[in-house]
């Protein structure tokens, strides 16, 4: 049993770096496009996060935001079903970050895997600021502000979701102690209705007595999918499953997404820092030239030399774009030297140019009329801030920062 996916929230964001490339599309955006029709989705431009490693020059930030939003729309994000907004326009992000910083141990931030990795790899940047140290907590605030069920991530990003879960757990433990909590929770159980109340108690007992994780997930789904109870009772019931406190900030779950390996033109991971990218809206002739010159298996010095597909970055692109028949043709032709590298690239070039052509067409109306994009962000801001305010109201009340 599970809750209706449409009642569950998904949240994700992306730093604005200007126009995006195919690595961004296949690594994240393609999944976002699919998720927006399955869940209630919030997608935000993480412009404050861009400052954590690039605070010195912010002059290009507005244009980067504009271009990235066009790429999102070109990729297929639909503002009619998903909420698209800019992080800095919703000040509640900053307030929740501040409040969470009061309870978050310093060691939690220092042990985030990417903290030391980025220090080692971005030696040309000033990373001695609190903003850089605290960016995982800002990321946690970004997430918890919308109380999502799922955070779509690749396996290398699971640690960021885990620290968010730890922060939420700590906050709920400190501030979720409500007078007469158990009596209120029991009244909320009764509000579920006879059959659902009995099922809730059965699942809660299974989890608390036997640590049955599946029972916990089923009970959560039972609560979040029930439209008869109030928001306050929902949070009580979620907290009652695990202990004696209100769940003010629910712990999000990592939604592992398929992130195919998309090599750059030089065989390394596609990245702007390597200068090996193909832009999502790049000119088709330029894309063709780039792919024709793309690195292949170094063992194939001459046309007659056999190669090994698994050592060729072009074959990795075939895995993303080509059907099984084309993939088999490419592999067999490479190993037998039956086809040359340019011949192998031809069907791949056609597919990539076709995909980019569709994105260029979808982007055209937003390029010609920038007001369309601004209106989408304005509408997204209103929806996002309404949700953010609800969360901050509950947080302030729990922390006794409200007069009522």
N, C-alpha and C positions, 0 to 999 in steps of 0.2 A: 504494500500500500504506500502511496506517496501523495504529496500535495500536488494540486494542479500547477504545472510549471509556470503558467502565466501569473500565478500569485507570488512566485519567488523572484527575488531581485538578483541581477548580475551587475557588477560594477567593474570597470577597467578604465585605465587612462594611459596617456602617452605623452612624453615630452615633445614640445614643438621644436623641430630642427629644420623647418622649411619643408620643401617637397619631399615626399617619401619615395622609397624604392620598392622593388618587388620582394625584397627580403622582409620589409615591414608588412607587405600585403599578405604573403603566405605565412609569415610568422605570427600575425595577430589579427589583422583586419578581416581576413577571410573567415576566421572563426567568429568574429564579432557579427559579421553579416548574417551568419547562420543563427547565432544565439538570439538576435533581436526579435526573431519570430517565435521563439520558444519561451522566453522569459521577459520580465519587466527589466529593461536594460538602461543603465546610466553609463555614458561614455564621456570622459572629460579630458580637456587639454590641460596637461599638468605644467602650466607655465611657471609656477613657483619652483617646481622641481628643476627647471632649466637653470635657475639661479644658483643651485647648490654647487654646480661645477663651472658656472659661467656668469658670475655676477659682474665681472669687469665691464662688459660691453653688452648692453641690453637694447641697443638701437634697432636691431633687426628682429626683435622678438615679436612685435605686432604683425610683421609680414610673415614670419614663420608660422604664427598661429593661423593666419588667414590661409596660407597655402596648405597647411596640414588639414584643416577642416575641408577644403575643397577636395583633397585626396580622399578623405573619409567618405565624402558624398559620392565621389567618383567610383570608389570601391563598392558602393551599394548600401551604405548606412542610410536608413530611412528615418528622417526626423518625425515622421508621422507615427512611428511605433517606438522609437528609442529617444531617450533624452540626451541631447548633445549640448555640452556647456563648457565654459572656461573656468578653471579652478579659482583663479584670483578674483573672479566676480562674485564668488560666494564666500563672504568673510567668515562664515561659520567654520570653514576649514581651519583658519588660523586660530580661532578661539578653542576649538576642540584640541588642536595640536598643543596649545599652551596648557590647557587643563590636564591633558594626558602626561605632559612633561613633568608635572608635579609628582606623579606616582610611579614613573618608569625608572627603574634602576639604570645607572649609567652603563653597567656591564652588559646589559641586554643589547644596547646599541653598538658597543665595541665588538661584540662577537658576531654580528651579522656578517655572513661570508663575503658579500660584495664590498663591505667597508674596506677591508685590507686589500682586496683584489683591485679596487679602483685606485687606491693609494699607490699601488705598485705600477698600474698601467697608465695612469694619468699624471705622470711626474711633472708635466709642463703646467699643470693647474695648481692653484692654491686651494688645498683641501684641508687647511688647518682651521677652518671656521666651524662654529657650532651648527650652521646651516647644513654643512656636509655631514657632520656626525649625527645630526638629528633628522636627516631625511627619511630614514626608515620609520620614525615615529610620525612624521608628517604624512607618510604613505599610509600608516595605520589610521590616522585621523581621517584621511580621504576616504578610506574604506568604511570605517565604523560609523561615519556620519550618515551613511545611507542604509545602514543595517542590512547589507545584502546577504543572500544565502550563499552565493557562489562568487568566486574570483577566478576568472579564466587565466591560467598561467601555464608555462612550460615547466618541466621538472626542475630547471635551474632557478626558478623563482619561488619555489614552495617555501623557502626559508622566510620570505617576506610575509607570506600569509601566516606562518607559524608565529612570528613575533606579534602580529596583529591579534591572533587568538590569545596569546599570553597577556597582552595588554588588556584586552576585553575581560579576560578571566580575573585579572587583578582588580580592575575597576569594579566589576560586579561584586567581588568579594569584599572590597572596602566600603562601597557605597550602596550596595543592594540589600542592606539589612533593614527590612520594613517591620514596624511594630505589628504584632498579631499576624505575622506573615502566613503561618501554617493555616490559621482559620480562614484567612482570605483566599488562600490557594485552594482549600477544600471547597469553598463556595464556588470558586471558578471551575473546579472539576465538575460540580453538579450542573453548571451552566452548559457544559458540553452536550448534555442530553444523556439519557439512560445508557444506551449501547456504547456510545463513545466514551462516557465516563468510566464504564467498566473496563473498556479496552485500555484507556489511559492508565488506570490503576494497575492493570495486569502488566503492561509494558514497563511502567515505572518500577514495579517490584522486581521484574526480571533484570533490569539494569542495575538497580541498587543492591540486589542480593547476589547476582551472578556476574555483574559487569558485562552484560550482553549489549555490545555496541550496536548491533542491528536493532534491538528493541528500542534503544535510545533514539536512533534515527527515525524509526517508525512513529514513536511517540511525538517527536518534534514535528514530523509531517502531519500528524493528526491535529496538532495544535495550530500550526501555521495555516492549514487548509480550512479551518473552521471559521466561518464568517459570522457566527452568532455571538461571539464573545468580544469584549472590548479590548483595546490595545493593552491597557493595564493588566487585564486578566491574562492575556496571551503571554505577557512577559513574566507574570507570576508563575504560570504553568510551565513555561520553559525553564525557569529557575528551580521550580519544585522538583523537576525531574532529577536534578543532580544534587540538590542540597536544600538549604533554607534561606535563599536570597533571591531577590528579583533579578532577572536578566535584563539589565538596562541596555547593554551593548551586546547583542548576540554574537557568538563566535562564527565568523564566516568559514566556509569550506573551500578548499582549493579545487577548482574544476580543471583537471589536467586536459589540455587541448593538444591536438595533433599539430606539431610544428615540423614540417618536413625540412630536411636539410637543403638549403638553397645556396649554392656556392656563388661567389662573386666571379668576375671575369678573370681573376688570377688564380682561382681555385680555393682561396681562403673564404671565410664567411663573408657574405655580402655586407659591407659596412661603408658608410661615408668616410670614416677615418682611414680606410684603406684605398679609397678612390676607385673602387671596383664594382660600382653599382649600375643598375639599369633603373631609371626613374619610372614611376608608375604612369607618368604622362609624357614620357620622353618621345621625341620625334621618331617616327617609325624607321626612317632612313638611318638615323644615328644608331638605333637599336640593332638594325641589320648589320651595320659596320662593326659594332662592338662584338656581336656574337660571332661574326665571321673570323674575327681576330682573337676570339677567346681561347685561352690555354687549353690544351688537350693532354692526353697521356704522353709524357716526355719520351717514352720508348718508341713512339711512332715518328721517327725522324724523316723517313721517306714514305711515300704512298704505299709501297709494297711491304712495309714493316707491320707485322701483327701487333695488336695492342691488348691491353687489359682494361675492360670497361670500368671496373670498380676503382681504377686509379685515375679515371678521367672525370673532371668536373662537369663536362658536357653531358656525360651519362647521368650524373646526379640531377641535372636539369631535366633530362628525359624522364626520370622517375616522377617528377612533379607534373610534367606537361603531357607526356605521351601515353597512349593506350598500350595494352599488353603486347599487341602485335608489333607496334613500332619499337617498343622497348626490346623485344626479342630480335627484331631485324637489326637494330643498332648494335646489340651485344654480339650477335653472330658475325656481323659484317666487320666489326672491329677486331675480333679475335682472329678471323681468317684473312684479314686485310682485303676482304671482298669489297669494301667501300672505303672511300677516303674520308678524312675528317670534315671537309666542307660538305660532302654529300650527307654525312651523318647529321650535320647541323641544320640542313635545309628544312625538314619537317618541324624541327624545334623552333627555328626562326619564325616559321609561319604561325605556330601556336602562340608564341610570345607576342608577336606583332598584333595578332588578332585580339588577344587579351588587353593589351595596352590601348588598342584602337577603341574598344568599348569604354574604357575608362576615360579616354580623351573626349569621347562624345558626351558622356554623362557630365563631365566637368565643364563643358563649354558654356552652358547657361550660367553657371556660377562665376566663371571667369569674366563673362561679358556683363554680368549684373552683380557686383559685389554686395549690393543691398540684400540680396536673397540670403547670402550666408550670414550677414549680420542679424537678419530677422530670425533665422533658425537658432542662433546662439542666444538671442534675447528671449525667445520662447523657452529654450532649454534652461536658461538661468532661472526663470520664474518657477518652473517645475522643480528644478534641483533645490532652489532655496526654500521652497515650501517644505520639502522633505527634510532638509537640513535643519530648519528651524524646529521642527517637531522633535528631532533627536536632541538638539541643544536644550530645548525646554525640559526634557526628561533628565538630561545630564545636570543642568543647573539645579533642578529641584532635588535630585539625589545628593548633590554636594552642598545643599542649603545655601545656594547663591541666588535664590529668588525669595522675594518677600512672602509669597504665598506658599 
